[in-house]
């Protein structure tokens, strides 16, 4: 299948698919089950009241207080986990600041001589040219890996890189940054600027833009380093 065919098919699919991601459906299903649970319990509350020798009001109050505590405890608990237990790891990634766009940081410095010229197609989608996988995106990958990456690529909308972001998580959560010194998509100078701005722990390696494919041991080493520092 040619790139042009894939683009046309993807454009048709994207127009008719505003489907929710799987994670959202999992949350919806979990909440539906929880709601059904209350429906099952409610009819037997009088029996519980008689069994334990308490009033019906006391039983219903215990059920109500459970829901109220979940309502008020969930947000601060989530924030606590976020601040104490969550860590961010960037692998040659883009990290705009609040009010910036992805394009702002992507084009912060002069592009590498072999970096592809990116522009939306007739459907408003941005694709990476096929030849860019060997020249810029994953030059250290094998020919088979480059062909696979090209075949599996998904485009992005221009809005993904032109809409200003809100407050990023790296402003509140400790971060690590794998700096790819041989990256031809995001030059090392731009990566270092972003990493230093977020006060991230930086690990620099002579890898291309896709170390997860071309140097997975380097990514694994970084993740182990993060775990060691978290665990003391």
N, C-alpha and C positions, 0 to 999 in steps of 0.2 A: 504494500500500500504506500503510495507516495505521500510526501508531506502535505501537498495540496489537498489530497483526498482526506487525510486525517483532519486537516483544518476545517474543511467543509462539514465533515461529519460531526466534529466537536462543536462547531458553531450551531448546528441544528440541535444537537443534544442540549447545549447550554441554554438555548432560548426556551426550550420546553421543560427544563428541569430547574425549578427553584426549590428542590427538595431539601428537607432538613437533613443535617448530617446524622449519622448513626448514633453518635453520642447524645444528641438531643432526644432522639426517640427512646433511648434507654432511660433518660431522666423522666420523660413523660410517662413511660410504662411504670417506672418505680412509684411515681406519685399516684398513678391510677390504682395500683395495687394497695398503696397505703390508704387511699380513700375507701376502697372496697373493704379494707380491714375494719375501719370504723363502722361501716354499714353492717358487717357481720356481728361485731361486738355489741352494738347498741341494743338489739332486741333482747339480749340475755342479761342486761344490766340488773333488772329486778331480781333475777335468780342469784346473781352475785351478792346483791344487797342482803337477801334473806340468808344466804349461806354464811356470810361473815357477820351477820347481826348488826348491820349498819343501815343508815337511811339511804334511800335512792339518791338523794342529793349529794351525800358524801361520795358515793361511787362515781357519779357523773362529774363531780368536782375533781376527783383524782385523774379522770380521763382528760378533762379540760386543762388542768395544770400541766399535764404532760405535753400537750400541744403548745401551750403558751411558752413553756420552757424551751421547746425546740425552736419556736419562732424567734425568741430573744437571744438564745445561746448560739445558734448556728452562725450568724454573721461574725461576732467576735472570735469564735473558735476558728472560723475560716481564716480570719486575719492573723490570728496567732500562728496557725500552721504555715501561712504564707511567709510570715516574718522570720520564724525560727526554723522551719523545716524545709522550706523550698529554696532551691538554688537554680540559677540560670547558667547554662553552658552554651556559648555561641561558637559555632564551628564555621569560621570564615563567613560570618553573617553580617547583615546590615542592621544597625541599631540607631534609628533616628531618635532625636530628642522630642520632647513635647512641642507640638506646633510645626514640626518638620515633616516633610514627606520622605518616602523611601528614595525618590529620585534626587532629593536634595543631597543626601549622603552618597548615593551611588555616583553622582557626577561631581562630587566635591573636589576631586583632583583629576588631572589629565588621565584619560583612559590608556590602558596598555595598547601598544601598537597593533596587537593581534586581537583585541577585543572586538566583538561583533557590533554592528550598528543595529540598535533595536528600535522598532517602530510598530505601531498597531497595524494589523491587516485590515481588509475591508469589513470585517465583522467587529473591529475594535479590540481584537485580542493580540497579545504580544507573544510571539513564538521565538525560540532560539533557532537560528539557521542550522541546518544539518551539519555544515562544515565546521561550525563553531565548537562542536563537541570535541573535535580532535585538535583544533587550533587554540582554543581558549578555555572552554568549560572543564574538560577532563583530558588534557594533553598527556598525562601520565598513565591513563587507562589503556587497556588493550583495545585493539580494533573491535573485538566482540563486545566489550563493555561499552565502548562509545556508541556502537550501533544500537545496543539495548537501551542506553540512556536516551538516545534520539527517538527511538520507537515508543518509549514510555512517557515522553515528556507531555506535560499538560500546560496550556497557555495561561497567562494571567490577563486580567482586565487592566486597562490603563489606569483605572481608578485605584488599583492596588498600590500604585507607586506615586500617585498625584494627590491623594487625599491626606491632609495633615493628621498625624496621630495624636492620641490623647496621652496622658501621663504614662510613660513606659514603666514596666515592672522593674527594669534595672535601676531605677532611681530609688527603689525601696528594698531590693533583694540583692544579696551578694552574688556576683557574677564571675564567671571564668570565660576567657576568650582564647580560642585556638587561632593564632594568626598564621595564615598560609602565606609564606614569604614568596612563593612562586605563583601566586594567584594572578591570572590574567583577566579575570572578570571584575574583581574588587581589588584594586592595587593595595599593596602592603601599607602604603602611607595612609590611605583612608582607613584601613582596618585598625592601625595603631591609634589614629586619632579617636575613633569611636571607643576602642577599648580603654584608652586612658581617660576619656571623658566619663565613662561609666565607672571608673576606678576598679576595673576588673583585674583579676589575676590573669596575667598574660603568659601564654606558652607559645613560642614561635617555632615553626618547623618549616623545612624546605619542601613544602607540598603544594599541590595545585588547589583549585577551587573545590575539589571533591575528595577530600581525604577519607571520608567514610567509605569510598569505593577504592581509591588508589593507595591509601595508607591507613587501613582500619586499626592497625596496632597503635598508631599515634593517637587516634581518637580514644581508644580503650585506655591508653596510659593516662590521658587527661581525665577521663571519668574516674579512674581509680584514684588519681590525685585529689579530685574533688571529694570523694568519699573519705579518704584518709584525713583530710582537713576537717570535714564535718564531724568525724568520729573522734577527733583529737589524737 
